[in-house]
């Protein structure tokens, strides 16, 4: 089976975390024996433009093969930001890049577009020109939050209707998709995590002090302000706890100021954005992970934490309800500061066997489990036989 993946986002040297969840699915398919290609037009911010960087990235096409995946990239720039004209330019360049891929590597059996805006329309164009089925996986929280304008709703709806199958990361996200369009074939297929990378720590964890970690963008929708206030409540009852916040974003300074106002400068650490290896190290040193988001289409960091053997606490915000089963951690209602604080205290008093947490997560979200679901979807739309 030959699958061509069309991502709206994908890791770049400047943003190695961008679209990592899409890359994980690609690697899972390759490891399962599927022939996988990826085409992606990179969009660097023009604010970082300089003569040396222009020499490195000037809309040239680069072909690589890594870990069994054939990658065709155009080293581009985002000259029109998030405008619709910019989207049309990206679509035109991406279609040209896909044509180059087909010329070099052959016509795929199935196309897989990730995120309706804007890989969805790209997938539908190629579906018509190549006469191949196209699957669309939705990852965007904008769909879950019903945050699209009318033009975006029309574009996303058309992609969903024309796709041979539409996949969502959670039942809540699928419900939001179905409110926009009637889909031919729908399924919930979760994100996947590399359990060979996110392992249990090389040395036993210490519970003194008991350390919570949160990994997210520092923006309003992640409700890190709620987490800090809940931690302050818990700290009053249990002074021997600390909180590590990993991530960066527009609200970083305001959140650091809030921590100072709560008198928690020494109990809360802000690390800034970290590469995957350092995120894993922070998970190894933590005793539990907390996610206080208002909306999550899935919550991949919850699975990463479980893979390292720590329990998780999350708000009920869409995707985490699909992950946090009894025995893996605790769920609390959105915006419930007191409930989040109680959950943090409860976790400090309970014992969660590391091996059991990891094994349960592996069986549901490991590469093999998710790749099997994807291949079944490809077969169901006529995308070729199992590799």
C-alpha positions as CSV (number, residue, x, y, z in Angstrom):
1,X,0.0,0.0,0.0
2,X,1.3,3.5,-1.0
3,X,0.0,6.4,1.0
4,X,0.7,10.1,0.3
5,X,0.2,12.3,3.4
6,X,-0.8,15.9,3.0
7,X,-0.2,17.8,6.3
8,X,-1.4,21.3,7.1
9,X,1.4,21.4,9.7
10,X,4.6,19.4,10.0
11,X,7.9,19.7,12.0
12,X,10.5,22.0,10.6
13,X,14.0,22.9,12.0
14,X,12.6,26.2,13.3
15,X,9.5,24.6,14.8
16,X,10.3,20.9,15.6
17,X,7.1,20.5,17.7
18,X,4.7,21.8,15.0
19,X,2.6,18.9,13.6
20,X,4.5,16.3,15.6
21,X,1.3,14.4,16.1
22,X,1.0,14.1,12.3
23,X,4.6,12.9,12.0
24,X,3.9,10.3,14.6
25,X,1.1,8.8,12.5
26,X,3.4,8.8,9.5
27,X,6.1,7.0,11.4
28,X,3.6,4.5,12.7
29,X,2.5,3.6,9.2
30,X,6.0,3.3,8.0
31,X,6.9,1.0,10.9
32,X,3.9,-1.1,10.0
33,X,5.2,-1.7,6.5
34,X,3.2,0.8,4.6
35,X,5.0,2.8,1.9
36,X,4.5,6.4,3.0
37,X,5.3,9.8,1.3
38,X,4.8,13.3,2.6
39,X,4.6,16.6,0.7
40,X,4.7,19.8,2.6
41,X,5.2,23.5,1.7
42,X,7.0,25.1,4.7
43,X,5.9,28.6,5.7
44,X,8.5,30.5,7.7
45,X,7.6,33.9,9.2
46,X,8.9,36.8,7.2
47,X,9.8,38.5,10.5
48,X,12.8,36.1,10.6
49,X,13.9,36.9,7.1
50,X,17.6,37.6,6.5
51,X,20.1,37.1,3.7
52,X,21.6,33.9,5.2
53,X,18.1,32.4,5.9
54,X,17.0,33.4,2.4
55,X,19.9,31.4,1.0
56,X,18.8,28.4,3.0
57,X,15.1,28.7,2.1
58,X,14.1,30.2,-1.2
59,X,11.1,28.1,-2.3
60,X,13.4,25.3,-3.4
61,X,12.3,21.6,-3.3
62,X,14.2,19.2,-1.1
63,X,13.7,15.4,-1.2
64,X,14.8,13.2,1.7
65,X,14.2,9.7,3.0
66,X,14.2,9.2,6.8
67,X,13.0,6.3,8.9
68,X,11.2,4.8,5.9
69,X,9.4,7.9,4.9
70,X,9.9,9.7,1.6
71,X,9.6,13.5,2.2
72,X,9.3,16.2,-0.4
73,X,9.5,19.7,1.1
74,X,9.4,23.2,-0.4
75,X,11.4,25.6,1.7
76,X,9.0,28.4,1.6
77,X,8.0,31.6,3.4
78,X,4.6,32.7,4.7
79,X,4.3,36.0,2.9
80,X,0.6,36.6,3.4
81,X,0.2,35.3,6.9
82,X,-3.1,33.6,7.6
83,X,-5.1,35.3,4.9
84,X,-7.3,33.4,2.4
85,X,-5.1,34.6,-0.4
86,X,-2.2,33.1,1.5
87,X,-4.1,29.9,1.7
88,X,-4.7,29.8,-2.0
89,X,-1.0,30.4,-2.7
90,X,-0.1,27.6,-0.3
91,X,-2.6,25.3,-2.1
92,X,-1.2,26.1,-5.5
93,X,2.4,25.4,-4.4
94,X,1.3,22.2,-2.5
95,X,-0.5,20.9,-5.6
96,X,2.6,21.5,-7.7
97,X,4.7,19.8,-5.1
98,X,2.4,16.8,-5.1
99,X,2.6,16.6,-8.9
100,X,6.4,16.4,-8.6
101,X,6.1,13.7,-6.0
102,X,3.8,11.6,-8.3
103,X,6.3,12.1,-11.2
104,X,9.2,10.9,-9.1
105,X,7.7,8.2,-6.9
106,X,4.5,7.1,-8.6
107,X,0.8,7.5,-7.9
108,X,-0.3,6.6,-4.4
109,X,-3.1,4.2,-3.6
110,X,-4.7,6.6,-1.1
111,X,-4.3,10.3,-0.1
112,X,-4.4,11.3,3.6
113,X,-5.0,15.0,4.3
114,X,-4.5,16.2,7.9
115,X,-6.7,19.2,8.9
116,X,-9.5,20.4,6.7
117,X,-8.0,24.0,6.6
118,X,-6.1,23.8,4.4
119,X,-4.9,20.3,3.5
120,X,-8.5,19.3,3.0
121,X,-9.1,21.2,-0.2
122,X,-5.6,20.1,-1.4
123,X,-6.7,16.5,-0.9
124,X,-9.9,17.0,-2.8
125,X,-8.1,18.6,-5.8
126,X,-5.7,15.6,-5.9
127,X,-8.5,13.2,-5.4
128,X,-10.0,14.4,-8.6
129,X,-6.8,14.7,-10.7
130,X,-5.3,11.4,-9.5
131,X,-8.6,9.5,-9.2
132,X,-7.6,8.2,-5.8
133,X,-9.6,8.1,-2.5
134,X,-8.8,10.7,0.1
135,X,-9.1,10.5,3.9
136,X,-9.2,13.6,6.0
137,X,-8.2,13.6,9.7
138,X,-9.2,16.6,11.7
139,X,-7.0,17.9,14.5
140,X,-8.0,21.5,14.8
141,X,-9.5,22.9,18.0
142,X,-11.2,25.6,15.9
143,X,-13.7,22.9,14.8
144,X,-14.3,21.7,18.4
145,X,-14.8,25.3,19.5
146,X,-17.0,26.2,16.5
147,X,-14.6,29.1,15.9
148,X,-14.7,29.3,12.1
149,X,-16.1,32.2,10.1
150,X,-18.6,31.4,7.3
151,X,-16.1,31.1,4.5
152,X,-14.0,28.8,6.6
153,X,-17.1,26.7,7.5
154,X,-17.9,26.3,3.8
155,X,-14.4,25.3,2.9
156,X,-14.1,22.7,5.7
157,X,-17.7,21.4,5.1
158,X,-16.9,20.8,1.4
159,X,-13.7,18.9,2.3
160,X,-15.6,16.7,4.8
161,X,-18.4,16.0,2.3
162,X,-16.1,15.1,-0.6
163,X,-13.7,13.0,1.5
164,X,-14.0,9.2,1.2
165,X,-13.6,9.0,5.0
166,X,-13.3,11.6,7.8
167,X,-11.4,10.7,10.9
168,X,-11.6,12.6,14.3
169,X,-9.3,12.3,17.3
170,X,-12.3,12.1,19.7
171,X,-16.1,11.6,19.7
172,X,-16.5,15.3,20.7
173,X,-14.6,16.4,17.7
174,X,-16.5,14.1,15.4
175,X,-19.8,15.6,16.8
176,X,-18.5,19.1,15.8
177,X,-17.6,17.8,12.4
178,X,-21.0,16.3,11.8
179,X,-22.6,19.6,12.8
180,X,-20.9,21.1,9.7
181,X,-21.3,18.4,7.2
182,X,-22.7,14.9,6.6
183,X,-19.7,12.6,6.0
184,X,-19.6,9.5,3.9
185,X,-17.7,7.4,6.4
186,X,-16.6,8.6,9.8
187,X,-14.4,7.1,12.5
188,X,-12.6,8.0,15.7
189,X,-8.9,7.3,15.4
190,X,-6.6,8.7,18.1
191,X,-3.2,10.3,17.9
192,X,-0.3,8.0,18.5
193,X,2.9,8.4,20.6
194,X,6.3,6.8,20.1
195,X,6.6,4.5,23.1
196,X,10.2,3.7,22.1
197,X,11.0,7.4,22.8
198,X,8.7,8.1,25.8
199,X,9.8,5.4,28.1
200,X,9.9,4.9,31.9
201,X,12.8,6.9,33.5
202,X,16.2,5.3,33.6
203,X,16.3,5.8,37.4
204,X,13.5,5.6,39.9
205,X,11.5,8.7,40.5
206,X,11.6,10.6,43.8
207,X,8.3,11.7,45.4
208,X,10.0,14.3,47.5
209,X,9.0,16.9,46.6
210,X,5.9,15.6,44.8
211,X,6.2,17.3,41.4
212,X,3.4,18.2,39.0
213,X,4.2,19.0,35.4
214,X,2.1,20.8,32.7
215,X,3.2,20.8,29.1
216,X,1.3,23.2,26.8
217,X,1.3,26.5,24.9
218,X,1.0,29.4,27.3
219,X,-2.1,30.9,25.7
220,X,-5.5,31.7,27.1
221,X,-7.2,28.5,25.9
222,X,-4.9,26.3,27.9
223,X,-6.1,27.8,31.2
224,X,-2.7,27.8,32.9
225,X,-4.0,30.6,35.1
226,X,-6.6,28.2,36.4
227,X,-3.9,25.7,37.1
228,X,-1.7,28.1,39.0
229,X,-4.6,29.2,41.2
230,X,-5.6,25.5,41.8
231,X,-2.0,24.7,42.7
232,X,-1.9,27.6,45.1
233,X,-4.9,26.1,46.9
234,X,-3.3,22.7,47.0
235,X,0.0,24.1,48.2
236,X,-1.7,25.6,51.3
237,X,-2.8,22.1,52.3
238,X,0.3,20.3,51.1
239,X,3.4,22.6,51.1
240,X,5.8,19.9,49.9
241,X,4.6,20.0,46.3
242,X,5.9,21.9,43.3
243,X,4.8,22.6,39.7
244,X,6.8,22.7,36.5
245,X,5.2,24.5,33.5
246,X,6.8,23.6,30.1
247,X,5.9,25.8,27.2
248,X,5.9,29.3,25.7
249,X,3.3,31.7,24.4
250,X,1.8,35.1,24.5
251,X,0.7,34.8,28.1
252,X,4.0,33.7,29.6
253,X,4.8,37.0,31.3
254,X,1.3,37.3,32.7
255,X,1.4,33.8,34.1
256,X,4.8,34.3,35.7
257,X,3.4,37.5,37.3
258,X,0.4,35.5,38.6
259,X,2.7,33.0,40.2
260,X,4.6,35.8,42.0
261,X,1.3,37.3,43.2
262,X,0.4,33.9,44.7
263,X,3.7,33.8,46.5
264,X,4.9,30.7,44.6
265,X,8.1,31.9,42.9
266,X,10.1,29.0,44.3
267,X,7.3,26.4,44.0
268,X,6.5,27.0,40.3
269,X,9.2,26.7,37.6
270,X,8.6,28.1,34.1
271,X,11.0,26.3,31.7
272,X,10.0,28.0,28.4
273,X,9.7,25.9,25.2
274,X,11.8,22.7,25.2
275,X,12.8,20.2,22.5
276,X,11.3,16.7,22.8
277,X,14.3,15.2,24.6
278,X,14.0,17.8,27.4
279,X,10.3,17.4,27.6
280,X,10.8,13.7,28.2
281,X,13.3,14.4,30.9
282,X,10.8,16.7,32.7
283,X,8.2,13.9,32.5
284,X,10.8,11.5,33.9
285,X,11.3,13.8,36.9
286,X,7.6,14.4,37.5
287,X,5.1,12.4,39.6
288,X,1.9,13.5,37.7
289,X,0.9,15.6,34.7
290,X,-1.9,18.2,34.8
291,X,-3.8,19.7,31.9
292,X,-6.3,22.5,32.6
293,X,-7.4,23.3,29.1
294,X,-10.7,24.7,28.0
295,X,-10.6,22.8,24.7
296,X,-8.5,19.8,23.5
297,X,-9.2,17.8,20.4
298,X,-7.2,15.0,21.9
299,X,-4.4,15.7,24.5
300,X,-1.3,13.9,23.2
301,X,0.8,15.0,26.2
302,X,-1.5,12.9,28.4
303,X,-0.4,9.8,26.5
304,X,3.2,10.9,26.6
305,X,3.0,11.2,30.4
306,X,1.3,7.8,30.7
307,X,4.0,6.3,28.5
308,X,6.6,7.4,31.0
309,X,4.6,5.9,33.9
310,X,2.9,8.8,35.6
311,X,-0.8,9.4,36.3
312,X,-2.6,12.4,34.6
313,X,-5.2,14.9,35.7
314,X,-7.2,16.8,33.1
315,X,-10.3,18.9,32.6
316,X,-13.2,17.4,30.6
317,X,-12.5,19.5,27.5
318,X,-13.1,17.2,24.5
319,X,-10.3,14.8,23.9
320,X,-9.0,13.9,27.4
321,X,-12.3,12.0,28.1
322,X,-11.1,9.5,25.5
323,X,-7.8,9.0,27.3
324,X,-8.2,9.2,31.1
325,X,-9.9,6.0,32.2
326,X,-10.3,4.9,35.8
327,X,-6.9,3.9,37.2
328,X,-5.0,6.2,34.8
329,X,-5.7,9.5,36.6
330,X,-8.6,11.9,37.3
331,X,-10.9,14.1,35.3
332,X,-12.4,17.4,36.6
333,X,-14.9,19.8,35.0
334,X,-13.7,22.7,33.0
335,X,-13.0,26.0,35.0
336,X,-13.4,24.1,38.3
337,X,-10.5,25.5,40.3
338,X,-11.5,23.8,43.6
339,X,-12.0,20.5,41.8
340,X,-8.7,20.7,40.1
341,X,-7.0,21.5,43.4
342,X,-8.7,18.5,45.1
343,X,-7.6,16.2,42.3
344,X,-4.0,17.3,42.7
345,X,-4.1,16.5,46.4
346,X,-5.8,13.2,45.8
347,X,-3.1,12.1,43.3
348,X,-0.4,12.8,45.9
349,X,-2.0,10.3,48.2
350,X,-2.6,7.5,45.7
351,X,-0.2,4.9,44.2
352,X,-0.2,4.3,40.4
353,X,2.0,1.4,39.2
354,X,4.2,2.7,36.4
355,X,4.2,-0.4,34.3
356,X,0.4,-0.7,34.4
357,X,-0.1,2.9,33.3
358,X,2.4,2.5,30.4
359,X,1.0,-0.9,29.3
360,X,-2.6,0.3,29.2
361,X,-1.6,3.4,27.1
362,X,0.5,1.4,24.8
363,X,-2.3,-1.0,23.9
364,X,-4.5,1.9,22.9
365,X,-2.2,4.6,21.5
366,X,1.0,2.8,20.5
367,X,2.2,2.9,16.9
368,X,1.0,-0.6,16.1
369,X,-2.5,-0.1,17.4
370,X,-3.1,3.2,15.6
371,X,-1.5,2.1,12.3
372,X,-3.8,-0.9,12.3
373,X,-6.8,1.3,12.5
374,X,-5.5,3.6,9.7
375,X,-4.8,0.7,7.4
376,X,-8.3,-0.6,8.0
377,X,-9.7,2.8,7.0
378,X,-7.6,2.9,3.8
379,X,-8.8,-0.6,2.9
380,X,-12.4,0.4,3.5
381,X,-12.2,3.3,1.0
382,X,-10.5,1.1,-1.7
383,X,-7.0,2.3,-1.0
384,X,-5.2,-1.0,-1.8
385,X,-4.5,-4.1,0.2
386,X,-2.7,-4.4,3.5
387,X,1.1,-4.2,3.1
